[in-house]
Amino acid sequence: MIRKIPELLSPAGSVDVMKACYAAGADAVYMGLSRYSARAYAENASGESYEDAIRYAHRRGKKLYCTVNTLFKEEELTKDLYGLLAPLYEVGLDAVIVQDTGVIREIRRLFPDLPVHASTQMTVSGPGSVRVLQELGVKRVIPARELSLSELSKMKEETGIEIESFVHGALCYSYSGQCLFSSMAGGRSGNRGRCAQPCRMAYTVLNEHGKEAQGLYDGHVLSLKDLCALELLPEIAEAGVDSLKIEGRLKKAEYAAGVTSIYRKYLDLMKSGKSAEYRVSKADLRALYDLFNRQGFTEGYYRKQNGRDMLTLKEQDFRAENEALLLDIREKYIRKELKAPVRISYHAKAGDPLGLSASFTARGEVLSVTLTSGEPLTKAEGRPMTSADFEKQLGKLGGTDYYAEEILGEIQDSVFIPVSQLNDLRRQLVSKINEAIDRSYRRILPERNREASSAEQPEKETAARKPEARNTEDSAVPKFTVLFSDLSQFNAVLKRKEVREVILESTVSEADRYSELASRIREQGMDVYLALPQVFRDRARRYFEAHLTEIRDAGFTGFLVRSLDGLDFLKQHALPGIYIGDHTLYGTNNASRAFLFSAGLKRLTYPLELNYRELLHLDQNNNTLLVYGRVPMMVSANCIVRTAYGCEKRARRLMLRDRMGNLMPVMNECRYCMNTILNSRPVSLLSEREAVLKLAPAHVRIDLTVENAEETGKILDAFISGFLKNTKTEEPEPLYTKGHFRRGVE
């Protein structure tokens, strides 16, 4: 049974597209600012134009959500966030969509009654992360697009949170927010709204022996078809989804309005109570196909875990030519703006002022305004005013946000009023309607927040300008941490006494061997941690719950936490030990770091997209810095093994070769049904010892992924010599990158 008819939420890359979407039937629109939007290359809006857009929406009974869904650097958060949102908050912005936990924390402090929606970039993949975010004050979540209907239903039942779920548009191959492909390959970060979409390019799949996989067409093995869930709307609503989201802030108005109108049609069918008769016509599916598609559509992950049929596998996007459809959309929704209904009444009597009133709806309530002419009406010497005259002049609302749904009046005696005066009174009435609606949404910014923000800024800005003042002396050498992924690396790690801390990937063995491995590590005087998977969905949760006894008995010093869902799992089951946050939790500013510490983490790993000078802005409080390792470029629910060879239900190590000949290892983990694509070159900061020590991390970490035993030994020896003994040492890998340590991202 459908719980309620969900909201229809449409994308807008500009104010004009926003207007077209409202005309086409959107209940709400999401649109970015000129900065800090996950679609930085959209036209977006800013300043007064955004404030006017909010008023435009409200006068039509619609909502506007502002996307501030990128990661913020420390200086940006302290200097820009308040100024960007304060005027929108006062006008009555309906909600803000956020990726950065630090931004959420600051919004809750500065604008306590501004609703916050957690972006899909936060990789919300279970009730656990929802619980953490609810404690932070989040009202709505946009879960990972990879979740099934049953997972969404479970999330709703366990938490009661508002859920917003994508139903149409482009799909990322990686879990949103967990992709560093564009960032590491070319410096354009998806976490900063500048993704270059390397997933849409061709790649050759190689097996363990370097042999090419066959039958992959043009090799677009990372390019997913566009999502179209139109036929699933009743099931999505039954799962408890509150808002249906259309993707496409970089698309034109014809696309956004056309898709919106078709989804509006079927939501209205559901609203009519005829869900049993719910059938999507071939004509409507064809119209969606003609507006935009990539080799057809997919229903995404709602009903299936993954599959080759979800991929384009071919080179070109396909757009059918249907000029008649585009012309129809332009005529209905782009050239004609949506107007809101008002009811106008008048009372005209000689000797009395003319009385006007209007009733209308704002925020779900019926409001009214009244107005009287300054001078009393005179008796007509010639032709008196008729009801038709009043209706004609009072109904001229074409240049306003409204149309006259009804005009009622009473005329007593024979009266006259100049047309110019009546028109002026009509304009005054419209102005009062605008003022009443705008006032009903307006918020007053707490004065203490104004004062606190302005008082805090100079000190923070000064600290940002002079980060060197926060550095420690080049004396404390950090402890060595090694994370390993394969048992072939195990002995090489244990032989290096300089290693003080070892982290086991949870997939390094079955859980029944955890105790043995942990014991051998402790015998060497090393602390030992267990790393949770980067995405902690139902499969991971079930595995860990089934092996809680083995995990407890292993006596781990603690756990490496890579997601809010993983953190919640540890806390829910009271697993003892120290919780270390990985770089995937994105502590890119001090507010996000403060939140992560308050949530139960005792140490954080520096994020990978900040450069050295930006890292200096962060509080130097028990940090880990990655100094060597192949960075996970993508973490995906789709499976390259299944795409290339069919599901074999066993872990394999494949390679992707790009057009430049670079080879990227692919690690598929059947235990969690998850793929990880690693960078072709490892990050190495061996030559950056002086800068690393100025950051004063408590630990430096080496991540071992696809390295064999011999390579492992060389890497460890090089860093032990270079960092601990300060001996000039050659890089263990001739082809390496410093990642963003020097260059950073925009």
N, C-alpha and C positions, 0 to 999 in steps of 0.2 A: 504494500500500500504506500502510495506517495505521501510523504510527510507534509511537504508543502511545495509550491512551485518555486523553483530557484530563481534568483536574480540573474538577469542576462547582462554580462559585463563585456564591454567591447573596447578595442584598442584605438588609441588616437596618437598619431605622431605630430599633430598640429591642431589648432583650434578649429579650423575648417573641417577636418576629419571628425573631430568630436561632435560638431553640430550635425553632420551627416548621420552619425551613429545614433544620436538621439532621435532624429527624424525617422530612422529605420526601425526603432523599437527598443533600443538599449535602455535598461533601467539605470545603468551606471557606466561610466567610462573611466579608464585609467590612462593617465598622460604624464609624461616626464617633465622635469624642469630643464633648463638649458644646461645644467650640470648635475652630476651624480645620478644619472638615470642609466639603467641597463641597456638603453638604446640611445647611446650618445650621438649617433648620426641621424637620428630623427630630428625634425624641425623643432618639436617640443614647444614650450612657452616659458615665459619668465615675467617677473615683476607684475606690473599692472595688468598685462594681458592675461596672466594666469588668474589674478583676482577677478577680472571681468568674466573669465570662463567659469569660475565657481558660481558667480551670480547668475550667469546664463543658465547653468544647470539647475540651480535651485528654483528659479522662476518658472521652470517647467516640471518641477517635481522630480528631478533627476539627481543623481549623485556623481561626484567627481573624486576619484582617488589619485593622489599624487605619488608617483614612483620615485623613491629615493633609495633605490635598490642596488647600490654599489657599496663596495668597501671604502671606508673613509680613512685617510691617513690622519695622524694625530693633529697636525697643524690645520688641516681642513675641518676637522670636527670642532676644534676650539674657535676657529675664526669664522666659519661659514654657516654651520647648521642653523644657528639661532636666527640669523638674518634672513636666511632663505625661507624658513617656515613661519616665523612670527606673523608677517602680514597675511599669509594664507590661513593661519590658525584663526586670526581675528575675523576674517571674512566668513569663516565657517567651513573650511575644508572638511570633507566627510571622513577621510581616512588617509593614512600614508602607508605605502608598501615599502618594507625595509628588509635588507639583507643583513646588515651589520648589527650585532648585538650591542655594540657600543652606542650606535645611533638610537636603537630602541631605548636603551637606558637613559640617554640624554633627553629623548622626547618625553619619556615618562616623568622626568624631573622638571623639564621646562614647560611642557604642555600636557598636564596630567589628564585632561579629558579629551585629548585627541586620539581617536581609535588608531591602533597600530595593527597592520596586517603583515604577517611574516611571509616574505617572498619565497617563491619556489627555489631561489638561489640558496636558501638555508638548508636544503636537502632534508626537509621534514619527512621522515619515512616511517613514523610509528607513533603510538600514543605517548611514548617516553619523551620524545623531544617536545611534543605538545605540552606535556605537564611542566617541563622546564620553562617553556616560553610563556605559559599561563602565569607562572610565578613572576615573570618579568612584566606582566601586564598586557600581553598580546591578546587581541580579541578574535582574530581570524588567522588561519594558516592557509597557505597555498602549498599543498604537499608536493613531494616529488612526483613527476609525471609518470613514473614507473609503477606507481601503486595500483593494485587491483581493486575491483569493486568491494571485495570482502575486506581488504585492508582499510579502505576508506570507511566502510560501515563500522568496523571495529574501532577506528579512531574516533568516530562520532559517538558511539555508544559509551566508550570509556572516559571520554573527556568532555563531551558536550560543546566543544569548540566550534565556531563557525568554520566551514570548509569551503574553499574556493578551488575549483578544479578545471583544468584546461579541457576544452571539448573540440577545439578546431585550431588548425594552424601548424606551424613548423615544430618539429621535435628535435631536441638535441640528442646526439648519440650518448653523450655522457650525462650522468646525473648533474642537473644544473647546480652550479656552485662548486662542483668538484672537478672542473675542467681547467687545466692549465696549458692546453695544447697551443692555442693562439698566443698566449702569453709567453711561453718558453720558446716557441718557434719564431716569433716575430715581434715580441714586445707589446702586442695589442691584447690587453687582458679582458677576458669575458667578465671578470669580477669588477671591471671598471667601465663596462658598457661598450667595449671596443673590439669585440670578437671579430676576427677575420674569417671565420668559418672554414678552417682547414679540413673539417670533417666532410665538406662537400667535394673534396678533391679525390683523385683516384690513388689507390694503394694496391700493391701486389702482396698477396698473402703467401708466406713461405712456411713450410713445416719445419720440424726439428732438424731435418737434414738439408735444409736450404732449397728444397724442391718447391716450385710454384704450384699453388692450388689451381685447379682448372674449373671452367664453367662459371666464372664470376663476371661475365660480360665485360664492362669497361673498368671493373675493379672499384666501384664506389661503395666499398663495404662499410663505410661509416656514415653514409648519407641516408637518413631515414625519410620515408614518405611523410607527407603532411597528415596530421591527425584529422579525422572526421568522425565524430561520435554522435552524429545526428540521430542515428537509429537506436542509440543506447540511452537517449535522454530519460525515459521513464525509469530505467534501471539505475541510472546515476542519481536521479532524484530520490529513489527508494533507498539508496545507500546513505542518504542524509546530507548530500552535498547542497550547500546553501547558495552558491554562486557558480554560474557556468561561464568560463572565461574563454574568450576568443583571442588567439595570439595574432600579432601583426602590426606593431607600432611603426614598422618601416614600410608598410604597404600603403597604397593609394586609397583615396576616399571611396572609390568604386568597390574595391575589395572589402573594406571594413563595413561599409553600409550594406552591400549586397549580402555578405555572410550573415550580418546581424539580422537583416529582414527575414531570411529563411529560418534561422533559429527562433526568431520571434513568432513566426507562424506556427511552429510546432509546440512551442511553450504555451501559446494561446489555445491550441488544441487540447493539451493536457489540462489547462485551466478550466476548459469547458466541461470537464468530467468525462471525456470520451477517450480516456487512456486505453481502454480495451480495443478501440478502433484505431490505435496509433499505427499508421503506416506511412512511410516516407515515400513520396512519389519519385519516379525515375527522373522526371523533369527537374525537380528540385536538386537531386543529386547531380544531375548534369550541369545545372547552373553553378553549383559550388565547384564542380570540376573545371568549368570554363573560366571561373574567376581566378583560380590558381591551383595548381597541383604539381606534385613531383612524381611523375609516372604512376598516377593514381593515388588512392588514399589508404590509410590504415586506421583501424579502430584503436591503435595504440596498445597499451598494457592493461586496459580495463579487464579483459577476459583472458589474457595470455601472458606468460612470463617473457617471451621474446620470440623471434622467428625470422627466417630469411625473407619471408614475404613482406616484412615491414620495411625492407630496404629498397632503394631505387635501383642500385647496382649498375645503372646506366648514367651516361654523362649529363645530358641536358635536362633542365627543368622544362616542363611542358605547359604552355598556356594556349588553350584553344581560342580561336578568333570568334567572338560572339558580340559583334558591335551592337546588335539590337538589345542584348541584355545590358550592356554598359549604358546605352542611351536611356533605357528604362530606369536604371538606377539613378542616373544623373537627374532625370526629370522628377522622380518621386522624392528623392532624399537629399540631393546635393543642391539643387536650385531652389528647393522649397524648404524653408526652415520650419522646425516644429514650433508651434505656438501653444500656449497654455490657455485653457478656458476661463473666462470670468463672466459673472452675471452682473449686469448693471441695471439699476433702477433709478427713477427720477420722480420728482414731485414738483409740478408747476402750478402756481396759483398767483393771480395778479395781486400785487401788493406785498407778497412774500418773496424772500430770496429763493432762487431755484435750489432744490435739494437733490444731490446726487449721492449714490452709494454703490459700492461694488463688493461682491463676495467672491472668494477664491480659496484655493487650498494651498497650504504651506505646511510642510513637515507632517502631513497626514491630518491636519486640522483645518476646519473652515474658518477663515478670517474675513473681516470686513473693514472697509474704510468708508468715511463719509466726507462730504464736501458741500458747502453752500456758496452761492454767488454773493458777492459783497453788496450789490444793489438789489432792491426788490424788483420783481418783474412788473412791467407795465402792461396795460391793456392794449391789445392790438388795434391800431387805427385802420390798417388795411387787412390783408389776409392773415389770420391768426396761425400760430404754430400748431402743427398737427403731430400726432404720434409718429407718423412716418418721417417727419422732419427731425424729430429728436432721435429716432432710431438710426437715421442715415448719418447724422453727425457724430453721435456717440459711438456708433459702430465702426468708425474709421480708425481702426487699430493696426493698420497694415505695417507701419514702421515701428511697432512695439513688439514686446515679447508675448502678446496675448491676442486672442480673438474673442469676440462677444458671443458667448454661447446662448445668451438670452438677454433681451432688453425689455424691461417692463416699466410702465409708468402710469402716472395719473395726471391729467390736465384738468384744472378747474378754471372756469371762465375762459375768456378769449385773451391769450397772452402772446407777448412777443419778446424775443431776445436776439440780438444780432448774432449771425452765424459765427463771426470771428470770436465773439465772447464765449459762445458755446464750445467752440473748438479749443479755446484756451482752458476752459474748465475741464474738458475731457483730458487735455494734456496734464493738468494738475492732478486729476484723479489717477491717471496712470502712474504719475510720479509717486503718489501716496501708496499705490499698490506695491511698487518697487521697494519703497522704503519699508513697508510692513513686512514683506517677504525677507528682505535683506536683514532686517532687525531680528527676525525670528531665528536666524542662523548665526548672528554675530556673537562672538565671544569677546570677553574682556581679558586681556592678558594680565595675569597676576603681576602686580607692581614689583613684588619681591623677585620675580624671575627676571624682569627688566634690569633691576639693580644688580642682582647676582651675576647675570651674564656680562654686563658692561664692566663690573668690578673685576671679574676674573680674567677678562681678555688680555689686558696689558701684561700681566705676569706670565701668562701662558705663551703669549707671542714672543716675549723676551727670551723665554726658555727655548722656544723653537728656533730663534735666530742664532742662539749660541749653544748648540748641543754639546760642544766640547767641554763646557764647564761641568757637565754631569758625568764625565768619564772618570774611571778609576785609574790608578797607576798601573803600568804594565809590569805587574809582578805576580798576580795570582793566575796560575795556569789551570784551566778548567779540567774537570774530570772527563775521562773518555767513556762514552757510551757507544755500544755497537748493537745494531738491530740486524738479525739474520733471518733469512727466509727459507733456507734449504739446509738439510742436515749435512751436506757435503762441506759446508762452511764452518760447522760446529767446532771441530778439533782445532782448526786454525785460530779461532777466536779464543778458545780456552788456553792455548799456549802463550798468549800475550798477557803477561801479568799486569801490564800497564792499564789494561781495560778494567774499569771499576764497576761497570754496569752493563748488563746484557738484556736485550729485549728480544723475546721470541715472537715471531709472527704466529698467530694462532693456527695457521695452516701448515706449519713446519712439520707437524705430526698429528696423529689422532690424540684426543684428550687423555687417553690412557697412558701416554708416554710423557705427559707434562711433568709429572712428579720426578721421574727419572732424570729428565733433562735439567730441571730446576735444581735438583740435588747436586748434580755434577758441576753446575755453575757455582753454586754456593761453596762447594768444596775448594774452589779456587779463590775464595774470599771476595767474590763478586756478588753484587745485588742482581736480582733477576726479576724481570717484568714480563707480562703477557700483553701483546698488542691486540686490541680489538679490531675487527674489520672496519674499513673506511665508511661503509654504509651498513648500518645495523638494522636490517629488516627482519621479517618473521623467520626466515630460514636461519639466520644467525641467532636470533633469540631462542628458537627452539633447540638449536644445537647446544648453546651455552646452558640453557635450563636443564637439558638432559644430562649434562656433564658437570653440574655444580659441585658434586662431591669430589670429583677428580681435580677440579680447579681449586677448591678450598684446600684439599690435601696436599697440593703441590707446594703450598707455602710461598707463593709469589710475594716479592717485596711490594709489588703494586701492579698497576695496569697502565698501558698507553692508550689514551682515550682519543678517538678520532671523530666522534659525533656526539650530539646531545642525546641521541637515543641510546648510545652505548653508555654514556655517563649515567643516565637514568636507570639503566639496567643494573649497573654496579651498586647504585644507591638503594634501589628497590630490594635487592637481594643481600644488602649489607656485606658485600665482599670486602674483606679487610685489605688494607695496604694504602700505598701512596698513589694518587691518581695524577698522571701526567697528561697534559693536553698536547696533542700533536698540532702540527702546522695547519692541518685541515680545519681546525676550529677558528682560524682567522682572527687572531688577536692583533689586529692592525693598528689599534689605538689604545690609549690607556683606559678608556671607558669600557671597551670590550674586554680588556684584560682584567679589569676590576670585576666585571660580571663573572668571568670564567673562574676567577679565584673564589668569589663568593658562592659559586655553584658547587664548590667542593674540590676543585683542582689545586694541587700544591705546587706544580711547576708547569710552565708553558713553553712550547717550542716556537721560536720566532717564525712568523709567516715568511713565505718564500718570494713574495712579490714586492717587498720593501728593499730599498738599497741601503747601503751602509749608513749614510747620513740620516735616513728616515728611521732606521732602527735605533739610532742614538736618541731619538725623541721619546722612545718608550721607556717606561720605568724599568730599571735594571734590578729585577726582583726574581731570582731563582728561574733563570731561563736556560733553555737548551737551544743550541744553534746547529743546524745541519751543515756539516762541512764536506761531506762526501755522500753521493748516492744518486741513482737514477730516479728522477722525479716522476711520480705518477701523473701522466698527462691527461688521462681520462679514466674514469671508473664507470663502468657501464653495466646495465642489466641485460643488454644484448650480448650475444656471444659470437665471437669471430670463428671459433671452432665449429659451432653449429651452422654458421653461414657458409663456411668453406667446405666442411666435411660431413655435416650432420651431427646431431647430439650423440656423443659417445659416453657421456656420464663419467668422464675421467679427466683429471687435470692434464693439460698439455702446455708446452711452451712454444708458441709460434713467433713469427716475426712479421712486421709490416715494413715494406720498402716503399719510400716515397719517390717522387719523380727525380729527386736529386741523388738517389741511391742511398740515403740514410736508412738505417735499419733500427726499427723500434721493437723491443721485445713486448710480447703480449702474454700476460699471465692470466689464465682462466682458472677460477676456483669453483669447482662444481659444488663444494660444500655449501657455498652461499649463492651459487648461480650468479657469479659476478666476474667481469673481465676488468683487468687493469692494463692499460697501455703505458709503457714506460718511455722516457725520453731516450733518443738515440745516443746521447752523450751524458755521462754522469756530471753532476755538479761537483766541482772540487775547489776548495778554498785553501789548498795547501800553501799557495804563495801569498795568502792574505793573513799570515799569522799576526802581524802587528795590529792590523785593523780588528781582527777577531778578538784579540786580547783587550783592546780598548772597549769593546762592547761588554766585556766582563761576564760572559755567560758562565753559569755554574757548571754546565756540561757542554761538550761538543759531541756531535753524533755522527756516526758513520752508518749508512744504510746499505746493507748487502742484499741484493736482489737476485741477479742472474750470474753473479761471479762464481767461478769454481774455487776449489780449495787453494790452488796455487795463486790465483788472482787475489783471493781474500788475504793471503799472507803478505803479498806485496803491498797491498793497499794499507793494511794495518801497520806494517813496518815503516812505510813512508810517512804516515801521519804521526806515529810515535816518535820517529826521528825528527820530523820537521816541527812538530808542536811541542813535545815534551823536552827534547834536547836542543831545540833551536838550531838544528843542523841543516844546512842547505841540501835540499832533497828534490830530486826530479819527480814530476807527476807520475803516479803509477799507471795512468791511462793517457796516452798521447793525444787522443781526441776527447777533450773535456770542455766544459763551459763553467763560467762563474755564476751562471744563472742571472739573477737580478741583483746580486750583491753590489755591483757597481752601476749598472744601467737603470734598474728599477722599471716601473711602468708609469704611463701617463696618469 
